[in-house]
């Protein structure tokens, strides 16, 4: 069975809470998972049908180095059904840290970064948050998440990836700290968000949500891990 489309009304199919059937949120039709669909669903507690599961979820959850980010990632995807709600959650709870800036929240701290990347952004594009990863000099490097893309800002370069183009997420850790790489095995790291590991997971869930809101028929994102 095609996971994305209801055969009765062509509406969006989603996994039920107990993950044993597909439910159409438009016409209410329910369908039992066949063997092929069960294999596609794979080893994941995420209710949304956005992913191909190539990770070892239990191993990620049991590892103290990756558990905080993977728990936050899964919880956010299951608890919030829109990017707007995730952004509000982040603003209400997770942005109470000096190195995290957003429109209306320590906005002065990201003035230089905004000026530097202004040429990369579309006219209507909105910045959601900026994570300053500078140690001695602040406001010059870090990660910026907009409603369209993620920008990885270093001293001399700015790399970016559009949300709708993300092929996979790689969950793991580096130097004992949790890390999520977006579409590049050795770069495009969401980073440690200055030890706010739950924010790393929430931000990644937000990126996935924006991706499918903007292009619902895009290819599924592969969820992978780098654990040995």
C-alpha positions in Angstrom: 0.0 0.0 0.0 1.2 3.5 -0.8 1.9 5.1 2.5 1.3 8.7 1.4 -2.1 8.4 -0.3 -5.5 7.1 0.8 -7.0 4.9 -2.0 -10.5 6.2 -1.2 -10.0 9.9 -1.3 -6.3 10.5 -2.1 -5.9 12.2 1.3 -2.8 11.9 3.5 -2.3 8.6 5.3 -0.7 8.6 8.8 0.2 5.9 11.2 -2.1 5.3 14.1 -0.9 5.9 17.6 -0.4 2.2 18.2 1.4 1.9 14.8 -0.6 -1.1 13.6 -2.7 0.6 10.9 -2.8 3.6 8.6 -5.5 6.3 9.1 -6.7 8.9 6.6 -7.1 12.2 8.4 -9.5 13.4 5.7 -12.1 10.7 5.2 -11.4 8.6 8.3 -10.6 5.4 6.4 -8.3 2.9 8.2 -6.1 0.3 6.7 -4.2 -2.7 8.2 -0.5 -2.6 7.5 0.6 -5.2 5.0 4.1 -6.9 5.2 5.6 -4.4 2.7 4.3 -1.4 4.6 5.5 -2.8 8.0 9.0 -3.1 6.5 8.8 0.5 5.3 7.6 1.7 8.7 10.6 0.1 10.2 12.1 0.6 13.7 10.8 4.0 14.7 8.4 5.5 17.1 7.7 8.5 14.8 4.0 8.6 13.7 4.5 10.7 10.6 5.1 8.9 7.3 8.1 11.1 6.2 11.0 8.7 6.7 12.8 5.6 5.5 14.3 4.0 8.6 17.8 2.8 8.4 18.8 3.6 12.0 19.0 1.4 15.1 16.5 3.4 17.2 16.9 1.3 20.3 20.7 1.6 20.2 20.4 5.4 19.7 18.0 5.7 22.6 20.1 3.5 24.9 23.3 5.4 24.2 23.7 8.3 26.7 25.6 10.3 24.0 22.7 10.3 21.5 19.6 9.7 23.8 18.9 13.5 24.5 18.8 14.5 20.8 16.9 11.4 19.5 14.4 11.7 22.3 13.7 15.3 21.6 13.5 14.7 17.9 10.9 11.9 18.2 8.9 13.7 20.9 8.6 16.9 18.9 7.5 15.1 15.8 4.8 13.2 17.7 3.6 16.1 19.9 3.4 18.9 17.3 1.6 18.8 14.0 2.9 22.0 12.5 6.1 24.1 12.2 4.3 27.0 13.7 3.6 25.1 16.9 7.2 23.8 17.1 8.6 27.4 16.7 6.3 28.6 19.5 7.5 25.8 21.7 11.1 26.7 21.0 10.5 30.4 21.7 8.6 29.7 25.0 11.0 27.2 26.4 14.2 26.5 24.6 15.4 30.0 23.7 16.2 31.1 27.3 19.9 30.8 26.5 22.2 33.7 25.8 23.8 32.1 22.7 20.4 31.5 21.0 18.9 34.4 19.2 15.7 34.9 17.2 13.5 37.7 15.9 12.5 39.6 19.1 14.8 37.5 21.3 18.3 38.9 21.7 18.0 40.0 18.1 20.9 42.4 18.4 23.2 39.4 18.8 22.5 38.2 15.3 22.7 41.6 13.5 26.2 40.9 11.9 25.2 37.4 10.8 21.9 38.7 9.2 23.9 41.3 7.3 26.3 38.7 6.1 23.7 36.2 4.8 21.1 38.7 3.5 22.2 38.0 -0.1 21.5 34.3 0.4 17.9 34.8 1.5 14.7 35.2 -0.5 12.8 38.5 0.0 10.0 36.8 2.1 12.3 34.3 3.9 12.1 34.4 7.7 14.9 33.7 10.1 13.7 31.4 12.9 16.8 31.2 15.1 20.5 31.7 15.2 22.9 29.6 17.3 26.2 31.4 18.0 28.9 28.8 18.2 31.8 31.3 18.7 34.0 30.8 21.7 36.0 34.0 21.9 34.3 36.1 19.2 30.6 36.1 19.1 28.1 37.0 16.4 30.3 35.9 13.5 29.8 32.1 13.1 27.1 29.5 13.8 24.0 28.0 12.4 20.9 29.9 11.1 17.6 28.2 10.5 15.1 30.0 8.3 11.7 28.8 7.1 13.4 27.7 3.8 17.0 26.5 4.6 19.7 25.9 7.1 22.9 27.9 6.8 26.2 26.8 8.3 28.3 30.0 8.8 32.0 29.7 9.2 34.7 32.4 9.3 35.2 32.4 5.5 32.4 30.3 4.1 28.7 30.0 4.2 27.2 26.6 3.3 23.5 25.9 3.1 20.9 23.2 2.4 17.3 23.8 1.5 14.8 22.0 3.8 13.0 20.4 0.8 16.3 19.0 -0.5 17.5 17.2 2.6 18.1 13.5 1.6 19.0 12.1 5.0 19.7 12.7 8.6 22.7 11.0 10.3 22.4 10.6 14.1 25.6 10.0 16.1 28.1 11.7 18.2 31.5 13.4 17.9 34.0 13.8 20.8 31.5 12.3 23.1 28.7 14.9 22.2 25.5 14.2 20.3 25.6 15.3 16.6 23.1 15.3 13.7 24.4 15.8 10.2 22.0 16.9 7.5 22.6 15.4 4.1 26.4 15.3 4.5 28.3 12.7 6.4 31.2 14.8 7.5 29.7 18.3 7.4 26.4 20.2 7.7 26.2 19.3 11.4 23.5 20.9 13.5 26.3 20.8 16.1 25.9 20.8 19.8 23.9 24.0 20.2 26.3 24.8 23.0 25.4 21.7 25.0 21.6 22.2 24.6 21.1 18.8 23.2 17.4 18.8 23.4 17.3 21.9 21.2 19.4 20.0 18.6 16.7 17.4 18.4 13.8 19.9 18.3 15.5 22.0 15.6 16.0 18.9 13.5 12.3 18.0 13.9 11.4 21.5 12.9 13.5 21.3 9.7 11.7 18.0 8.7 8.3 19.5 9.4 9.1 22.6 7.2 10.4 20.3 4.5 7.2 18.3 4.2 4.9 21.4 4.7 6.5 23.0 1.7 6.7 19.9 -0.5 4.4 17.1 0.8 5.2 14.8 -2.1 9.0 15.1 -1.7 11.0 11.9 -1.3 11.1 10.5 2.2 14.1 11.5 4.4 16.4 8.6 5.3 17.1 8.3 9.1 20.5 6.8 9.7 23.0 6.4 12.5 26.7 6.3 12.7 27.0 4.2 15.8 29.4 1.3 15.8 
